[in-house]
Amino acid sequence: MTLRPEVFRLGSHERRFLLAEPPGAASVIVLSLHGSGSSPRRQARLSSMERLCSSGAVVAFPQGAWPLRSGFEWDLEGDVGYLRALVGRLLARYPETDRRVCIAGMSGGARMASRFASLHPESVLVLGAVAGLRAPARTRLEYPPRVVAFHGTADRVNPYAGSGTERWNESVPEAVVAWARALGLPGEPASQALTAHLTRMDFGDPGHAAVTLFVSRGAGHSWPGSRPPVLPPFPLFPLSPLSPLFLRRALGRTSKEIDATSEIWKATGARRSAI
């Protein structure tokens, strides 16, 4: 599908995003948020979420507010208003779609998506968080979204056990339990080993107001099912912090046992049928 750059004016500010439209009728709007220091274009390549257009999705890749390295970073407080305004604009443009959207993100984008979904659950059908689920900003949500999260146990950027920092204060299990409690779900998950390295944990009925966490043992800071960085045939400086080889080593292994994009999309269908 073709990604089209668009500009969204919010007050005196211009915000940019990429947009992919379905060839036929639209059913669900999907927002895919890039990680810290990344960009909409790189998020599109990482997640391949534009392929969901063939199933009726309108997919938008918004850009964070703050420049960071060669990309952008999300303003955890200020960008809530921007995303809400963008959702409103897209719903007005595509009135035939579900009135609640799917918001997904990678790393810092998952952190931003977690914040938005907990502050505006009335607008969110599904929250998809890859390598960055954070606890909700509220302890109880009147409009429960479906939460689908993915995390590798060897993630060195956002450690599975937490790091005690301001951005990553709680562990992934603690964040998942916080979402379950906010949705009024039992505190103990049902755990299922899907493969030798992949475990699925469900809180509540997976088809209705549920929280699901996929844990990839040994996987790093990556989008499950995604393509790895493209490596040149003979890198001149293979250990440079900017080289693909260095980045691949720093980010760790990508799980191929599950496709995060497909699972997030699958959750939108289950959630719509359950409402």
C-alpha positions as CSV (number, residue, x, y, z in Angstrom):
1,M,0.0,0.0,0.0
2,T,1.2,3.6,-0.7
3,L,2.1,5.7,2.3
4,R,1.0,9.3,1.8
5,P,2.6,12.1,3.8
6,E,0.0,14.5,5.4
7,V,0.2,17.6,7.5
8,F,-2.2,18.2,10.5
9,R,-2.5,21.7,11.8
10,L,-3.2,21.9,15.5
11,G,-3.5,25.5,16.5
12,S,-0.3,27.3,15.3
13,H,1.6,24.0,15.0
14,E,2.0,21.7,12.1
15,R,2.2,17.9,12.9
16,R,3.1,15.4,10.2
17,F,2.0,11.8,9.7
18,L,2.0,9.1,7.1
19,L,-1.3,7.6,5.9
20,A,-2.3,4.4,4.1
21,E,-5.8,3.7,3.0
22,P,-7.6,0.5,2.1
23,P,-8.6,-0.2,-1.5
24,G,-12.2,-0.7,-0.5
25,A,-14.4,0.0,2.5
26,A,-12.7,1.1,5.7
27,S,-13.5,-0.7,9.0
28,V,-11.0,0.3,11.7
29,I,-8.6,3.2,12.1
30,V,-5.1,2.1,13.3
31,L,-2.5,4.4,14.7
32,S,1.1,3.1,14.8
33,L,3.5,5.1,17.0
34,H,7.2,5.0,16.4
35,G,9.8,4.5,19.2
36,S,12.0,7.2,20.7
37,G,14.5,8.5,18.2
38,S,12.6,6.8,15.3
39,S,10.2,8.2,12.8
40,P,6.9,7.4,11.0
41,R,8.7,6.0,8.0
42,R,10.9,3.7,10.1
43,Q,7.9,2.6,12.2
44,A,6.1,1.7,9.0
45,R,9.0,-0.4,7.8
46,L,9.4,-2.1,11.2
47,S,5.8,-3.0,11.8
48,S,4.6,-3.4,8.2
49,M,1.2,-2.3,9.5
50,E,0.2,-0.7,6.2
51,R,-0.5,-4.3,5.0
52,L,-3.6,-4.2,7.2
53,C,-5.1,-1.9,4.6
54,S,-5.9,-5.0,2.6
55,S,-8.2,-6.1,5.5
56,G,-10.0,-2.7,5.7
57,A,-7.8,-0.7,8.0
58,V,-6.9,2.9,7.7
59,V,-3.4,3.1,9.0
60,A,-1.8,6.4,10.3
61,F,1.9,6.7,11.4
62,P,2.0,9.9,13.5
63,Q,5.2,11.8,14.3
64,G,6.3,12.7,17.9
65,A,6.7,16.3,19.0
66,W,10.3,16.5,20.0
67,P,13.4,15.9,17.7
68,L,15.7,13.2,19.1
69,R,18.9,12.0,17.3
70,S,17.8,11.2,13.7
71,G,14.1,10.9,14.6
72,F,11.5,12.1,17.1
73,E,10.3,11.5,20.6
74,W,6.8,11.6,22.1
75,D,5.7,14.3,24.6
76,L,4.0,12.0,27.1
77,E,1.7,14.8,28.3
78,G,1.4,17.2,25.4
79,D,0.9,14.7,22.7
80,V,-2.2,13.2,24.3
81,G,-4.1,16.2,22.9
82,Y,-2.5,15.9,19.5
83,L,-3.4,12.2,19.2
84,R,-7.0,12.9,20.3
85,A,-7.3,15.6,17.7
86,L,-5.8,13.3,15.0
87,V,-8.3,10.6,15.9
88,G,-11.1,13.0,15.6
89,R,-9.9,14.2,12.2
90,L,-9.6,10.6,10.9
91,L,-13.0,9.6,12.3
92,A,-14.6,12.6,10.5
93,R,-12.8,11.6,7.2
94,Y,-13.8,7.9,7.5
95,P,-17.3,8.0,9.2
96,E,-17.9,4.4,8.2
97,T,-15.2,3.0,10.5
98,D,-15.6,1.8,14.1
99,R,-15.8,4.8,16.4
100,R,-13.0,3.4,18.6
101,V,-9.5,3.1,17.1
102,C,-6.6,0.7,17.5
103,I,-3.5,2.4,18.8
104,A,-0.2,0.5,18.8
105,G,3.4,1.5,19.4
106,M,7.0,0.3,19.7
107,S,9.0,1.1,22.8
108,G,8.5,4.9,23.5
109,G,5.5,4.7,21.2
110,A,4.0,1.9,23.3
111,R,4.6,4.1,26.3
112,M,2.7,6.9,24.6
113,A,0.0,4.6,23.4
114,S,-0.5,3.2,26.9
115,R,-0.9,6.8,28.2
116,F,-3.4,7.7,25.6
117,A,-5.5,4.5,25.9
118,S,-5.7,5.0,29.7
119,L,-6.7,8.7,29.5
120,H,-9.1,8.2,26.6
121,P,-10.3,4.6,26.7
122,E,-13.6,5.7,25.2
123,S,-11.7,6.2,21.9
124,V,-9.6,3.0,22.0
125,L,-10.8,-0.4,20.8
126,V,-7.4,-2.1,21.1
127,L,-4.1,-1.1,22.7
128,G,-1.1,-2.9,21.1
129,A,2.2,-2.4,23.0
130,V,5.4,-3.8,21.8
131,A,8.5,-3.6,24.1
132,G,7.0,-0.8,26.1
133,L,3.7,-1.4,27.9
134,R,3.3,1.0,30.8
135,A,0.8,0.9,33.6
136,P,-2.4,2.9,33.0
137,A,-2.6,6.5,34.2
138,R,-5.9,5.6,35.9
139,T,-6.7,2.9,38.3
140,R,-10.2,2.1,36.8
141,L,-11.4,2.5,33.3
142,E,-15.1,2.8,32.5
143,Y,-14.6,1.9,28.8
144,P,-12.2,-1.1,28.8
145,P,-10.0,-1.5,25.7
146,R,-8.5,-4.8,24.6
147,V,-4.8,-4.8,25.6
148,V,-2.2,-6.9,23.7
149,A,1.4,-6.6,24.7
150,F,4.7,-8.2,23.6
151,H,8.0,-8.2,25.4
152,G,11.3,-10.1,25.2
153,T,13.1,-11.3,28.3
154,A,16.5,-10.2,26.9
155,D,15.4,-6.6,26.2
156,R,18.3,-4.4,27.3
157,V,16.6,-1.1,26.4
158,N,13.4,-1.6,28.4
159,P,14.2,-4.5,30.7
160,Y,11.5,-7.0,31.3
161,A,12.1,-6.8,35.1
162,G,12.2,-3.0,35.0
163,S,15.1,-0.7,35.7
164,G,13.9,1.7,38.4
165,T,14.2,4.7,36.1
166,E,11.5,7.3,35.7
167,R,10.5,6.0,32.2
168,W,10.8,2.3,33.1
169,N,10.0,2.2,36.8
170,E,7.8,-0.9,36.9
171,S,8.4,-4.3,35.4
172,V,6.4,-5.7,32.5
173,P,4.4,-8.1,34.7
174,E,3.6,-5.2,37.1
175,A,2.4,-3.1,34.2
176,V,0.2,-6.0,32.9
177,V,-1.3,-6.6,36.3
178,A,-2.0,-2.8,36.6
179,W,-4.0,-2.9,33.3
180,A,-5.9,-6.0,34.5
181,R,-6.9,-4.3,37.7
182,A,-7.9,-1.2,35.9
183,L,-10.2,-3.3,33.7
184,G,-11.6,-5.2,36.7
185,L,-10.0,-8.5,35.7
186,P,-8.7,-11.3,38.0
187,G,-5.1,-10.7,39.2
188,E,-3.9,-14.2,38.2
189,P,-3.4,-14.9,34.5
190,A,-3.9,-18.1,32.6
191,S,-0.5,-19.0,31.2
192,Q,0.1,-21.1,28.1
193,A,3.4,-22.2,26.6
194,L,2.9,-21.8,22.9
195,T,6.5,-22.9,22.0
196,A,9.7,-23.5,23.9
197,H,10.4,-19.8,23.8
198,L,7.0,-18.1,23.6
199,T,4.5,-17.9,26.5
200,R,1.0,-16.3,26.4
201,M,-0.6,-14.9,29.5
202,D,-4.3,-14.0,29.5
203,F,-6.2,-12.0,32.1
204,G,-10.0,-12.6,31.7
205,D,-11.8,-13.8,28.5
206,P,-9.5,-13.0,25.5
207,G,-12.6,-12.0,23.5
208,H,-13.8,-9.3,25.9
209,A,-12.0,-6.6,27.9
210,A,-9.0,-8.8,28.3
211,V,-5.2,-8.2,28.7
212,T,-2.8,-10.5,26.9
213,L,1.0,-10.6,27.2
214,F,3.2,-12.5,24.9
215,V,6.6,-13.2,26.4
216,S,9.5,-14.2,24.1
217,R,12.3,-15.8,26.0
218,G,15.7,-14.6,24.8
219,A,14.2,-12.0,22.5
220,G,15.4,-8.4,22.6
221,H,14.1,-4.9,22.0
222,S,12.3,-5.7,18.8
223,W,8.9,-6.0,17.0
224,P,8.1,-9.7,16.8
225,G,7.8,-10.9,13.2
226,S,9.5,-7.8,11.8
227,R,12.4,-7.7,9.4
228,P,15.9,-7.1,10.9
229,P,17.9,-3.9,10.0
230,V,19.4,-4.1,6.5
231,L,23.2,-4.8,6.7
232,P,25.7,-3.6,4.1
233,P,27.7,-6.5,2.6
234,F,31.0,-5.2,4.0
235,P,30.5,-2.7,6.9
236,L,33.5,-0.5,7.3
237,F,32.9,0.1,10.9
238,P,30.9,-2.8,12.2
239,L,31.0,-1.7,15.9
240,S,30.2,2.0,15.3
241,P,27.1,3.0,17.4
242,L,25.5,4.0,14.1
243,S,26.1,0.8,12.2
244,P,23.3,-1.7,11.6
245,L,25.4,-4.4,13.0
246,F,25.9,-2.5,16.2
247,L,22.2,-1.7,16.4
248,R,21.3,-5.3,15.8
249,R,23.6,-6.5,18.6
250,A,22.3,-3.8,21.0
251,L,18.6,-4.5,20.2
252,G,19.0,-8.2,20.4
253,R,17.1,-11.1,18.7
254,T,13.8,-10.6,17.0
255,S,11.2,-13.3,17.7
256,K,9.9,-15.1,14.6
257,E,7.5,-17.3,16.5
258,I,4.7,-14.7,16.5
259,D,3.7,-11.7,14.3
260,A,2.8,-8.8,16.5
261,T,1.1,-6.9,13.7
262,S,-1.2,-9.8,12.9
263,E,-2.0,-10.4,16.6
264,I,-2.9,-6.8,17.2
265,W,-5.2,-6.8,14.1
266,K,-6.7,-10.1,15.2
267,A,-7.6,-8.4,18.5
268,T,-9.6,-5.7,16.8
269,G,-11.9,-8.3,15.2
270,A,-12.4,-10.2,18.5
271,R,-13.0,-7.0,20.4
272,R,-15.6,-5.7,17.9
273,S,-17.5,-9.0,18.0
274,A,-17.5,-8.9,21.8
275,I,-19.0,-5.4,22.2
